[in-house]
Amino acid sequence: MNTSYRRMALPILILICILIGVHLPPNVWACGGLFCQNIPVDQQAERIIFTVNGDGTVSAYVQINYTGSAPEFSWVVPVPNTPEVDVAEIATFDALSNLTAPVFITPPFGSCVPVMETTNTAMGETSSDGEGQGGVTVLASGTAGPYAYDVVTSPDPNVLITWLRTNQYTITEEMEPLVRVYTDEGLVFLAMKLQPDQGVQDIQPIKMTYRSQHPMIPLRLTAVAANPNMTVITWIFADEQAYSTNYAAPTIEDTNIRGEPYVSPNNYLLLVDQIVDLYQGRAFITEYAQPTIELMDFAPTDPLLLELIDQYDYVTRFFGRISPEEMTVDPTFDFDNKLPDVSNVHDLSQVDPEIYWGCNTVPVEIKFDPDVVPDDFR
């Protein structure tokens, strides 16, 4: 297959994998005579979209997962300075997930895989004057979508915690020492709650824009409400490829991927867990890193995604799995235009089917790689 034909055919092949699922086992989709396997979307994942803007600011779009009642909802996050606050649509996260998630083109079934009959499956703001309120400075207050919010700061974390609780923002005992840490580091806090006439069904992703040159994820504060092996998916739109300055960057070797017919797509998530654990949870897999124009091959329709593609030259997707006790360092990111592009398509069609499907047992090899550990890793 020549290069130009392959470049045109591959997006079509992947798009078919995304859109159809006819006469196939669950989670195994037909495409172009091959089998494709996609990792299911984790609905409880922490999903964040960063954009590095040309005016010295960073925008962070954060999906909020919440299952409690409306009166109990509050969301508190540290930011470097007073942000502009807006809302976004969850459809953008879903569209970006579908276009950049790993896609596995698998070999035919091995001799040990039983043939099963299948049925058709369709896949288908006002600014304040900064007046102190009992030692707390309210830098900004306003509304955005269903939310009411305050941006507050104080040199005394105990006074700040009291103010937040008095104003119906939840600060648990587990969060108290972390509020002190971020206060000592000079960060301010964006505190949000639902407006009185809004319900849980109205919760939307939040957009924050603040002065900064580099994205940062405040995982230390996330730890108080995180689940074991919580999935963290981060996209960074900028002019060049992003990388973490203080988290390791291991890779998943295709030779270690094994199919699990009729059970789950494959062992990819298990491999991620095993590899990330070698770095005490402080590692991200770069699952996708390409010029944004490549996304246009799939004809996306989401308005915000189209805007991001138009405004930024490059997008990087990071995938991590981390438990609360491992959330001791906030990931930070920088940029390097010399890093190679990373495709999300894993073409395993030429792999020995007997090995891939486990008919012949060949052990996987998971090793710690010191070369992927950054200087700031500690």
Secondary structure by P-SEA (a helix, b strand, c coil): ccaaaaaaaaaaaaaaaacccccccccccccccbbbbbcccccccbbbbbbbccccbbbbbbbbbbccccccbbbbbbcccccccccccaaaaaaaaaaccbbbbcccccccbbbbbbccccccccccccccccccccccccccccbbbbbbccccaaaaaaaaaaacccccccaaaaaaaaaaabbbbbbbbbccccccccccbbbbbccccbbbbcccccccccccbbbbbbbbbccbbbbbccbbbbbbbcccccccccccccaaaaaaaaaaaaacccccccccccccccccccccccaaaaaaaacccbbbbbbbccccccccbbbbbcccccbbbbbccccccccccccccccbbbbbbbbbbccccccccc
